[in-house]
Amino acid sequence: NIVVFDKEAEKIVCTLKGHTKKVTNVVAHPNEKTIISASPDSHVRIWDIEGETCKHTLRIHDGPVTGLSLHPTGDYMLSCSADQHWGFSDIGTGKLLCKVADQSVSHGLTCCQFHPDGLIFGTGTSDSLVKIWDFKEQKSAANFPGHSGPISAIAFSENGYYLATSADDEVVKLWDLRKLRNFKTISLDDKYTVRGLTFDNSGHYLAVAGPDVRVYQISKQCDLVVTWDAHTQDSTDVRFGPDVNYVASVSNDRTLKFYSAN
């Protein structure tokens, strides 16, 4: 199920039911009362919050859907799957516009994320590779090797300069997209599995979700600013609130937590 929570009212708005397997990805539209969700049931669903109904069910993939990302225009979405394909769909009509196979890998895609300019996007694979795609050409533009294990999360900074990536190797790597190089590797605790990554709007801070929730300042040292250990199980994702006035995290313990960012 997808549970929609209103932070200002401090109450659950609705619960959306329809997937036949667990929900692994959820994207909330920033300007519309629309939710997009994905699941290992191979479906992507587009929901109307006010009507509490599923507007479109997209059968894009032949395997578990592993990633979702909203295009900066807000009109389209990117999805990726263990079937080695990524798809680009119209949110309003629920129509698939294109579907492309990553022919260079024999493993599935594990995550995807649009760059803020909407012209490129990144994907992660189960064989440790991060790829940058030229959307218009529908071709790979750059590869970022260096991780070991499946890629678990990727995130672009809002200014478009940086990419953060993680895998099952207990590190977070930071890449300079202007120079196409890894400029910092943050070593994490033993057996620390990253579930989610996100930059704040300034690109100066990076939040990491895993066994705890932590925030790093992006600099030469990439200092650890704060750690929260409020969940009883692993955190599965983390986001900064508007104007970075709070940080929110969700967890396998089925709770949503808010933290002061001051």
Secondary structure, 3 states (H helix, E strand, C coil): CEEEEECCCCEEEEEECCCCCCCCEEEECCCCCEEEEECCCCCEEEEECCCCEEEEEECCCCCCEEEEEECCCCCEEEEEECCCEEEEEECCCCEEEEEEECCCCCCCEEEEEECCCCCEEEEEECCCCEEEEECCCCEEEEEECCCCCCEEEEEECCCCCEEEEEECCCEEEEEECCCCEEEEEEECCCCCCCCEEEECCCCCEEEEECCCEEEEECCCCCCEEEEECCCCCCEEEEEECHHHCEEEEEECCCCEEEEECC
